[in-house]
Amino acid sequence: MRDDRRSFLKKLVLGSAAAVAVSAVSPGKASARKQKTADGEILYRETPAFREYYRSLKS
């Protein structure tokens, strides 16, 4: 049981580290736009606080 738990925790740590490495390396700019699903559901709503946050990132 203890070995199973240790193995799980090792995989969790390695997977997290890999995800962080990929996200840090991958180029790209966050975009703030509305996206809709096929059925028209809006997945993103722009708020004044969100606009201010992205404005602060540009400077």
N, C-alpha and C positions, 0 to 999 in steps of 0.2 A: 504494500500500500504506500509506504513512504517513497519507494523508488518511482512509483507512478506519479505521485504528487511532484516530486523533484523534476521528473521528465517534463511534466506539464508546465511547470514554472519556467524551466529553461526554454521551452518552445515559445512561451508567452513573451519572455524577455527578448529573445532573438527576433521574433516577429515584430515586436514593437520597435526595436532598433532598426530593422530593415525598413519599416514604414516611415520612420523619421528620416532615414537617409534618403529614401526616394523622394519624399516631399521636399527636402532641403535642396536636392540637386535639380529637380525638374524645374525648368524655366516656365514662366507664365505669369500672367497678370490676372488678378481677381477681377471679375466683371460684375457689375451690379445691374442686372437687367431682369425683367420678368420672364419667367419660363412657364410654359403651359404643357400639361400632359396631353395625350391624345383626346381625352374626354373634356378638355378645356379647363381643368382645375389649375389655378394659379399656385405655383410652388414658391414664389418669392413675392414679397410686398415691400416696396421701398418706403422707408420711414425717414423723417428728418434726422433722427439720430444715426441711422445707417449712412445717409448721405454725408453727414458731418464726419463720421468715422473714415470713410473712403477719401474724403477731401483732406483729412489730416495725413493720410498715408502718401498722398501725392507730393506733399511738400517736404 
